[in-house]
Structures are given as C-alpha cells and as structure tokens.
Amino acid sequence: MIKLHKIKYIGIVIISLFASFDVTSSYGENAPIILPGAPGEPSKKIDAETATKIANSSYIKADIDFLKGMIIHHKQAMLMSQMAGDRTNNKTIVDLANRIDVSQEDEISFMESWLKERDEFKSDAYVNSNMDHMDHMDHMDHKMAGMATASQLESLKNSKSTDFDRLFLQLMIAHHDGALEMVKELRKFPGAAYDPILNEFVADLVNDQGVEIERMNTIAVNLSDDPRSGLSGGLFIAEEAILNMELITSLRKPTGFFDPENPEEKGSEDTDEDNENKTTAEISRSLRSPMLSFANTDMAFKDDILVAGSYHGFNIYKLNNDGVPNLISSVVCPGGQGDVSIVENLLIMSVEEIRGRLDCGLEGVGRDASPERFRGIRIFDITDLSNPVQVAAVQTCRGSHTHSVVAGPTTDGKIIIYNSGTGRVRDEEEMSECIGNIAGDQRTALFRIDVIEIPINNPSKSKIVSSPAVFADPKTGSLAGLWKGGDHGDDTQDTSRTDQCHDITVFPSLNLAAGACSGNGILFDIADPYNPKRLDVVTDIGFAYWHSATFNNDGTKVIFTDEWGGGGRARCRAWDPLDWGADAIYDIVDNKLEFQSHYKMPAPQLETENCVAHNGSIIPVPNKDIFVQAWYQGGISIMDFTDSKNPIEIGYFDRGPILEDILITGGYWSTYFYNGYIYGTEITRGLDVFKLVPSNFLSEKEIVAASNAYPLIGPKVFNPQQQIPMTWPSLN
C-alpha cells in the first residue's frame, strides 16, 4: 500500500521539475533558431512558428503534388464528360458521363479545400486555371498517367454516335486507370497519405475508380460487334460463338475429379465482408480457395491414346475413329500441376505443390520438412492402361511446373528430360542440396533447369544428372545474367526476373529449343542435350511473364506467349493493350530471333473471364503456318501467321463466363490439334473436341491434308513441349 506522504512527495518533485523547465526556457527565449542551407549556402534565422511547421509530418510534398496533379486529371475527365451530351444519344453513355462529371467536380472541391486549409493551393497556376483548353491538357499529359493527348481530345470532339461512345470509353477507362497508377506512385513515398482524411479520400478514389472501370468495360464489351462479346454464362450451359470450327462433343470431368457440392470450384465468401464497393477482381481474390483443386491441365497423345493431366492426377482416354474420347481409367495422385508426356509405355508427370505426397496420398503434407513430400517428376508404367503403376519419382528442389522430352529412348536406352521448376526452393532440411536465395551462394537452385535421365528399361534408376545455370553471364559468371526484373520505362510492363523457365519447347531435328523463361525469350542450341547453350536472348517491353513457346512446322519461326496476370486474371478486357498478355512472333534467322509482330485474341471479354495467351499447337497445313491456341475463358483462337508480320484470326470458339458475377479460374488450359481434331482441356468443365470446317481461309483439301499429317521422325506421339516436324503422304 502506497502511503499518502510518498504520493505528495512525488507530486512536489514533478512540480519542481516543471518549474525548472519554465525557468530554463525563459533564459533562452531570445536564442536564435537556425535553418542551415545547402553546403556552401548561408544559414538563416526562422521564427518558432516556422520551425514547428517544418516538424509537422501530417503531410508531405508528395501529397501536395498528388492532389494538384489529380485536380488537373479530374478536370480533364470533366472536359471529356461534358462532350457527351450533344454527341451521342446512348443513354448509358450520357448517364455515365453525367455521373463522372458530378463525382469529379465533388472530388475536386474536396482536394481544393484540403489544399486551401494548409495554404498549399495558391502556389500552382495550373490548379487555379480553369483548364478549359486542350493545349493545357496536352502540356500536362506527360506528367500524369492516363491523360488524353490534345489530338485524342480533338478526335473525341469530332466523333459522333457509336464512334464517340467507343472512343469515350477507351479514353475514360485509360484515364481512370491512370488515376490508380498515380495512387500507386503516391503510396511509394514513406509517410504519404498519413493524414487520415486524405488517406480515406485516396482509398475511396481507388475503390470508386476501380468499380467505374469495370462498369465501363461492360459497356464497351456490349458495344463490340464481335459475336464473342457479352455472351451469357453458366458452368455447363452458356451462350456460345463459333467460327470455322464445329464442336463434336463436350465431356464432363470423370467421377472423382470434381467436387459434386462445388463443381465450379468457387471459393467461399466471408459473410462479414461488404462487397458493394469492391471490384470483381477484389471480390474474387477475397474468396477462400477450396481445400482441393481439380483443375484440368495439359495433354499428351500416343497413337489412339489421350492423357489429360489435372491437379488431382490424370485421366486416360482411348480415341474412337470419330475422335471422341472414351475414358479408360482415372488415376488420383494430387500435387499439381499435372503436365504429362508419353514415351513408349511410360507416362511422365510434373508435380510442384507442397501438398504432393510420394505415395499419391490424399491427406497432403504439412509445411514442416517431411520425407513423405513429393515435388518433382513422377513416372508411371501405363502398359496396362486400366491400371497404371508409379514406378519412379525424381525429387527436385523447386518441384516440376513443366517438363520437356528432349530425347529418347537413346541408343543406350535413356530418356532425357528438361525439368522447369518455378516453385519456392525446398528447405535444406528436406533436401540438403537445395540452396535458396542466399546472396552470393553459387549453389542456389535458382537460375537453373534440371536435366533428368530416365532409363527406359529401369526407370527406378531415374535421376538428375545436372542442373545447368542457363541464364549465367559468360563474362562475369553471375548466375543472374539476364533480365533482373522490373519495368522497362514509362508505359511498359513490369517483367518478372529471369530465374526460371516456365516452358522449354524442343525441336530435336534441328537441335534447337525455345525457352519461355519468365523475363526473357531464349533460343538454345541443344546439340549436346546435357549442356544447352544460349544462341540468342530477347525481351519485350509488353511482356509480364514469358510463358510458353511454339515453333512452326519447319522450325524457322517461334511464337512466345505472355501470361500477364498469371492466368487467373481478366486480361482481355476492352481496354487492355493488344500487345500485353499476347503472342510475340519471331523469325529465326542465322540462329537469331527477329521480332515480327504481336497477336492477341481480339474479342473483348468481361471482368468475370480470366483471359490471357496460353497453350496451343501447330495445325500442320502444307505451306502455311497455322496455330490453334487456348485463351482460358477467352476461348479458342486459330491464327494464320504465314505472314509473320501480319497474323490474322481465321477461326474461334468462345462461351460466356462460368459465373456471371464472380471471376473464377476456368476456360481452356490447352488446345492441341491431333489426328484431324482439336482437343481442349477446359479447366472446370472437362474435355471438348472440335474439327475444322472449310472456309475462305482453309479449304477442304487443306483440312484433309492436316488430318493425314504424321511425324517425319519416330512414332505417332504428341508431347506438349516436344515438336517433331510433320509431313504428308502426298509429299512422300
């Protein structure tokens, strides 16, 4: 118990201390307060009020610059909106323009008030001007993202009706997106938007502009003349659009490869979340993922056999004469992503997820190091198609995202595989040879691929024989010798660091391989398959992630794809750039890659449709370069790139979104031409089969020739990342 006299004593001490402070401060009242200048410049005296103001950290210069710029930004939006009334009678556009005009004016009022309260408004001539003239807008457009140029504003001013509607949406979506970029730049400054009122305004601006962008994209999609735009959705029944193709059959996923309670694999929602002012992307990202993934992935073919991979295992089908698959067996072996290849009686499968088990068990593995975990290459004996047996498993440090059959069986009975791991590096406790991102440690598992040998007659002896550092700088020896990650300047893509290959497609007859390696496209010499050598390296300012590569039939061209957004995002919206998330077509000249053009599936898609360039194959038409390609929920697109500089779309198939209100990952993972038919693994639904129909682009004779094509070398096999040139009976 504290006694009263002690409390009084403490109080006396405190009072005495304050008294001493008062006396001390009174002695220094006339002492100068100094503000030093830059080195070599004289110091100056300031008063106490100014000194206190300098110490005030409730806002910083970046806040002021942001608001002044955003006022100008908003005024241009008002200028564009005010053009709508006498240039279009589209009520949707007029209502949108009026709403933007009112909201931007209200936000300008807030920003001006905030600046005035802090005596920061009067110092900027641009803010105080009315900004009515287009030349003022052009003067400022280089400083702020999304600002329309004077020529664009002039074009908008001179357009009418639907032309105005489309251009208005194009410019306004870019304008709104530019505002979001300005917020991102602001947030990079330490202490930015510290003021709670400003912080709330910035957060509301992001939400409001994001939602408005989605609304405008929907309007733009509905204005499109493309039959694929605005299709109504559904998991199994949806609107469809098709050109120069015929849908033969659609097979649903086999029993055991989907959740009957949740067949579309929709994540669960947090009932406490208020989604009213969230974008579709934000709502979708907030969903809690299902416990298991049953996503369909890649395919491989041999004779009349089709194997479809899955995050849950794989399914084996036998193909009828009419191309229709009949299920033979389903193999449950979770671990993702389940890409497959076939060599003689062996099936090779990639496994990357940390839940994968050596014994294919369904219970998964915890995060702690465990001998039960499997990440790498599984090998199955499929001699008995109704009862595949796992005969080998090769553990790797980063798992196996994809793999490539480089050669084999060789004369000494070996299959050579390139393994591409993109996952995190395994703990050393689990595999001692796995070294992560330790600065300067040349043993790191990053910046490498794995070369794996599989003895065809004794696959249990399969092993990694080397892990070459294929991105190393030959002069310095640095493993990180290629793209370091980041953007390429203003208005360019943020490209991933080159420390992995997603796909390596080999063309053995020419000793070439094309690597789509996160930050770069690479042409390799694989004459010595154990030691691939770089012949050329390219980059693209519009690529986010170099994903896959496909040669034309004679190995003189390469198509690289960009998986912007990782495959789970809507990246084919009306306002997305046509050279982002697209294909890049290169000619191969003297072992160098020469860029020719970009190609992107042209139909604008909704915010609820994940869409970006993905896997495809050559359709072997004599004297032409034809490519059929999966675009996730963007459907299937067939491209003629015979003229490398001018690729054109010659066929397509698309359907509405799986869910109309939520973005879930779905659509086509891969579309491959095999034995006269196009097969597509649809991530959520199952397996679709198509055939080509004659058109102005492909004649009946050309379609028959493609159907009769066969490998120039070796057996009738199609593996995704191994290209064997095709030939035709009439040519032999």
Protein Blocks (a to p, Z undefined) as FASTA:
>chain_A
ZZfklmmmmmmmmmmmmmmmmmmmmmmmmpccdddddehiacddddfklmmmmmpckbcf
klmmmmmmmmmmmmmmmmmmmmmmmmcccfklmmmmmmmmmmmmmmmmmmmmmmmmnopm
mmpmklmpnolafklmmmmmmmpghiacfklmmmmmmpghjllmmmmmmmmmmmmmmmmm
mmmmmmmpghiakbmklmmmmmmmmmmmmmmmmmmmmmmmmmpmbfkgopacdfklccdd
dehiacfbdcdddehiacfklmnopacddfkbcfklpcfklmmmmpccdfbdcbdcdddd
ehjaccdddfkbcadddddfkopacdfbdcddehijoiacdehjbccdddfbfkbcfklp
anbpafbdcfkbccddddddfkbmmlccdfbdcddfklpfbdcdfbdcdfkopacddddd
fbdcddfklmmklccddehiakbmghiacdddddfklmmlgccfbdcdfkbcfknopabl
mcnbiaebehiacddddfbdfbdcddfknopacddehjaccdddfkbmmlccdfbdcddf
kbfbdfbdcddfkopaccddddehhlpacfkbfklcfkgoiacddddeehiacdfbdcdd
fbdcdfklccddddddddddehiacddddehjnopadddfkbmmlccdfbdcddddfblk
bccdedjfbdcdeehiacdddfklmpcdddddddfkbcfklmmmmmmgccfehcddddfk
lccddddfklZZ
